[in-house]
Amino acid sequence: MWLLICAFSVWAVAGLTTAAAEPKAPRIVNIVNFIRGVEPRGPVDLYEPVVQQIRLARAHGLPTTFLIQYDALIQDRFVALLKKELTGRDEVGAWLEVVQPQVEAAGLKWRGRFPWDWHTDVGFTIGYTPAEREKLIDEYMRAFEHAFGRRPRSVGCWLIDAHTLTYLSDHYGVAAACICKDQAGTDGYTLWGGYWNQAYYPSRLNAYMPAQDPIRQIPVPVFRMLGSDPIDQYDNGLGEAAQGVVTLEPVYTGGTGGGGVPAWVRWFLDLQTSTPCLAFAYTQAGQENSFGWPAMEKGLTDQVKKLAELSQTGRIRVETLGQSGQWFRNTFPQTPATAVTALHDMKGRERGSVWYDSRFYRANLFWDENGLRIRDIHMFDEQYPERYLNQQVTTHAAVYDTLPAIDGFTWSTRETRAAARPVLVSPDGKTSPMTTGTPEVTEQGKEALEISVPVTDGGRLTVRCEPERMLLQTEQGASTSWALELSWAPDKKPPIEGVEEGAVLYRHNGFAYRQRMSKGRFRAQPGQPRLIMEAQEGVLKLELKNTKEVEAGVGPG
C-alpha cells in the first residue's frame, strides 16, 4: 500500500519451546499480484511488474494469482500478456477497486479526483448504493467474461462489503475472496478486530464479521492479505493517526522488518511452517504493480526463491487463491479455529505473540521483558451489521470492526498500554504483578490451543483457548489468589456500560453485547481506568460467545 511508505535468528536459540503442529495441518501460501491500469500519483511503468512477476513465478515453477482491476481489464496489453504467458496452473481473478470507466460503463456518475481514486467514497463499492454496487459488479463481470471467456473464481479488494460479496456468491459463483490485513487508519482504511489471519466465512450482515451459524454465513471464505508481523504490526503507530506497515510486502524494509528484509522474511516464513496453527497456516505473498518493478524486484525475487525451496521440500503448499478457497469450502462447513504463533521476534529477543481465532472471538497473548499480557480480545456476532450494509460511505475513510472486550491499541496511548495482566491478589484485595517467564504453546485437539507460562513461585499459569471460551488457571505450586487486571489509558473510554459479578455489559457502535464469566467474578474499580477479573479456586473461565437470549434491545442503536 503506497500512501504510507515511510541477523535472522534460528528458532533453536536458547529458551525456545514450542510444539510443532501436526503434519496434516497444511501450510498454504498464495502468491497474489494485482494489476491496476492507471497510476495518478506519479509516473510508473505498470506493465513491467506484471511481465517480471510472471517470469519470476515461471522460473521457479510456482502457481500465481493475478487479480485485475477494471481499468487494466479493458487494456488489450494486459489481457494479451496474461493470456499468452500464464499456464493452466495460474489464475486470473478480479480486483474490485472501482474506477471511472467502470462507473461510466455502468451508467453511473464518477465523483473521483482521478480515473482511479483510492478514497473510500468513490474507489470502493461501499461508496455506492446497494443497487449501484450490483451494476458495477455486473459491468465488471461482463468485461471479464468478454476478455477471458469465463467468470473469475476469486476476487480481492482492501474492503469488500457484505452486499457485494453476497451478490458475487449468489449470482456469479465466486469461490474465494481476500481483503486487507487488520490495520488502523492506514491509507484511510480501518479494519480492526477481525479474524486476524487465515480465513473465515463472513456474516451476511457484515463481510468483516465471522458468522456463527451456517445459515447466516456467506459461503465464500475471506482470506486476510499481506502477511502481518504477529508481534510488531499490532502496536505499530500507537498514539498516531495511522499505523505503519510490517508485512510480507516486498517493498517494505523498515527497522522492525518487512518483506524487503531477508532476515525478517526467513523468520516470518519459519513461523508459517513450524509453529502451532491448528486447522491450517496461511500467508499471501506478492505485490501490486503500482509500486513499479524497481521497488519490489529485490524483495520479491528473494521471497519467491525461498517459497520455491519450501515448496520443493514439502513444507508449504503454494496454490492459487481460487484453489485455496475451494479447498476451504470442501474442508470446513463453518469457520475453523486457527492460530499464529511467534515465540521470539526477528532478533531472537524474548518477545512473543500468540493469536487465536474462532468463529466466536479472537484473542492475542503478548509477552516481553515486562511479562505476559492479553493484548486483545474481540468478540464476534453475526448480527452486528457493518456500517455500509445498506448505506453508502460519505467520507474519504471507512471503518470495519467487530466487538471489543479488550483493545490494546484503541484503548492505549504511547504512555499507557491497555491490556489484561495477571496479578497476585493479597487478602486485603490489593494487586501486584505476577512475574511470568517464556510460554510454551501446544495444540490440544483440532480447535484448542494451550499457552503454559511459568510464574515466580515455581508453578504455572495456563491459558486454554477454545472456540467459545478462554480458561485460565494456576497449576500446583502457583498462588491461587490471582486475577487478570484490565487497565486502559485514563483518557480513553472503552464501551463498557456496566459491570456485574458474572458479566461485563458493552455497547459498541450502538450494539449491545456481554462478556460472561462462568467461573470467577468481575469486580469494577469505580473512578479508575481498570477492571478486575478475579479467579475462583485458581480458575477464570471467560465465556466469549455472545448470548442474545439474555439481552434486551440488542442491536444497532
Secondary structure, 3 states (H helix, E strand, C coil): CCCCCCCCCCCCCCCCCCCCCCCCCCEEEEEEEEECCCCCCCCCCCHHHHHHHHHHHHHHCCCCEEEECHHHHCCHHHHHHHHHHCCCCCEEEEECCCEHHHHHHCCCCCCCCCCECCCHHHHCHHHCCHHHHHHHHHHHHHHHHHHHCCCCCEEECCCCCHHHHHHHHHHHCCCEEEECCCECCHHHEEEECCCCCCEECEECCEEEEECCCHHHECCCCEEECCCECCCCCCCCCCCCCCCCCCECCCCCCECCECCCCHHHHHHHHHHHHHCCCECCEEEEECCCHHHCHHHHHHHHHHHHHHHHHHHHCCCCEECCHHHHHHHHHHHCCCCCCEEEEECCCCCCCCCEEEEEECCCEEEEEEEECCEEEEEEEEECCCCCCCCCCCCCCCCCCEEEECEEEEECCCCCCCCCCCEEEEEEECCCCCEEECCECCCEEEEECCCEEEEEEEECCCCEEEEEEECCEEEEEECCCCCCCEEEEEECCCCCCCCEEEEECCEEEEEECCEEEEEEEEECEEEECCCCCEEEEECECCEEEEECCCCHHHCCCCCCC
